[in-house]
Amino acid sequence: MSNSIEIPFSTTLMVRDTCLCLHVQRAARALARLFDDALRPAGLTNGQFSLMMSLNRPEPPPMGPVAALLAMDQTTLTAALKPLQRKGWVTVMENPRDRRGRLLSLTTEGKAVLVKALPIWKSTHAMIDGKLPDGGAERLRQDLQALS
């Protein structure tokens, strides 16, 4: 049985070449692999680095704002925290102002991991920035922030 509705192959090529979602997803995967490889000697993935950096604050934050910053729901955040808790890098404690809520903080060991990872993150960013045309890295950041 033949399908009577046809989409021209030229449309497929146009979508491939112009779809922002596709290009952002591909770039995100490539950057994630690059940072995962770079951060591996520090014992972190790029997601763990971002999560731990989001906890590097003067006061332990509640889960909600951290999840919002990382664009994930609280269930996903809870799952991402578990390996960091097992390694002793993050603590999750009851919020004294709201017993149902939880506060998140880095341990001394977690901060030491970030101290080791930060120069790796900086040098990896410098390498990526160097591959983009003049001002391209900052422009890309601004454009991505405008979409989120």
For each residue, the residues with C-beta under 8 A, 3 or more apart:
1:
2:
3: 6
4:
5:
6: 3
7: 11 12
8: 11 12
9: 12 13
10: 13 14
11: 7 8 14 15
12: 7 8 9 15 16
13: 9 10 16 17
14: 10 11 17 18
15: 11 12 18 19 22
16: 12 13 19 22
17: 13 14
18: 14 15
19: 15 16 22 23
20: 23 24
21: 24 25
22: 15 16 19 25 26
23: 19 20 26 27
24: 20 21 27 28 144
25: 21 22 28 29
26: 22 23 29 30
27: 23 24 30 31
28: 24 25 31 32
29: 25 26 32 33
30: 26 27 33 34
31: 27 28 34 35 46 128
32: 28 29 35 36 46 47
33: 29 30 36 37
34: 30 31 37 38 124 128
35: 31 32 38 39 45 46 49 121 124
36: 32 33 39 40 45 46
37: 33 34 40
38: 34 35 120 121 123 124
39: 35 36 42 44 45 46 48 49 117 120 121 124
40: 36 37 43 44
41: 120
42: 39 49 113 116 117 120
43: 40 87 113
44: 39 40 48 49 52 113 117
45: 35 36 39 48 49
46: 31 32 35 36 39 49 50
47: 32 50 51 80
48: 39 44 45 51 52 80 83 84
49: 35 39 42 44 45 46 52 53 114 117 121
50: 46 47 53 54 70
51: 47 48 54 55 66 70 77 80 81 84
52: 44 48 49 55 56 84 89 90 106 110 113 114
53: 49 50 56 114
54: 50 51 57 61 66 69 70
55: 51 52 60 61 66 90 104 105 106 110
56: 52 53 106 111 114
57: 54 60 61
58:
59:
60: 55 57 93 103 104 105
61: 54 55 57 65 66 103 104
62: 65 66 95 98 101 102 103 104
63: 66 67 74 77 78 101 102 103 104
64: 67 68 74 101
65: 61 62 68 69
66: 51 54 55 61 62 63 69 70 77 104
67: 63 64 70 72 73 74 76 77
68: 64 65 71
69: 54 65 66
70: 50 51 54 66 67 77
71: 68 148
72: 67 76 77 80
73: 67 76 77
74: 63 64 67 77 78
75: 78 79
76: 67 72 73 79 80
77: 51 63 66 67 70 72 73 74 80 81
78: 63 74 75 81 82
79: 75 76 82
80: 47 48 51 72 76 77 83 84
81: 51 77 78 84 85 90 92 104
82: 78 79 85 86
83: 48 80 86 87
84: 48 51 52 80 81 87 89 90 110
85: 81 82 88 89 90 91 92
86: 82 83
87: 43 83 84 109
88: 85 107 109 110
89: 52 84 85 106 107 109 110 113
90: 52 55 81 84 85 104 105 106 107 110
91: 85 104 105 106 107
92: 81 85 102 103 104
93: 60 102 103 105
94: 99 101 102 103
95: 62 98 99 100 101 102 103
96: 99
97: 101
98: 62 95 101
99: 94 95 96
100: 95
101: 62 63 64 94 95 97 98
102: 62 63 92 93 94 95
103: 60 61 62 63 92 93 94 95
104: 55 60 61 62 63 66 81 90 91 92
105: 55 60 90 91 93
106: 52 55 56 89 90 91 110 111 114
107: 88 89 90 91 110 111
108: 111 112
109: 87 88 89 112 113
110: 52 55 84 88 89 90 106 107 113 114
111: 56 106 107 108 114 115
112: 108 109 115 116
113: 42 43 44 52 89 109 110 116 117
114: 49 52 53 56 106 110 111 117 118
115: 111 112 118
116: 42 112 113 119 120
117: 39 42 44 49 113 114 120 121
118: 114 115 121 122
119: 116 122 123
120: 38 39 41 42 116 117 123 124
121: 35 38 39 49 117 118 124 125
122: 118 119 125 126
123: 38 119 120 126 127
124: 34 35 38 39 120 121 127 128
125: 121 122 128 129
126: 122 123 129 130
127: 123 124 130 131
128: 31 34 124 125 131 132 137
129: 125 126 132 136 137
130: 126 127
131: 127 128
132: 128 129 136 137 140
133: 136
134:
135: 138 139
136: 129 132 133 139 140
137: 128 129 132 140 141
138: 135 141 142
139: 135 136 142 143
140: 132 136 137 143 144
141: 137 138 144 145
142: 138 139 145 146
143: 139 140 146 147
144: 24 140 141 147 148
145: 141 142 148
146: 142 143
147: 143 144
148: 71 144 145
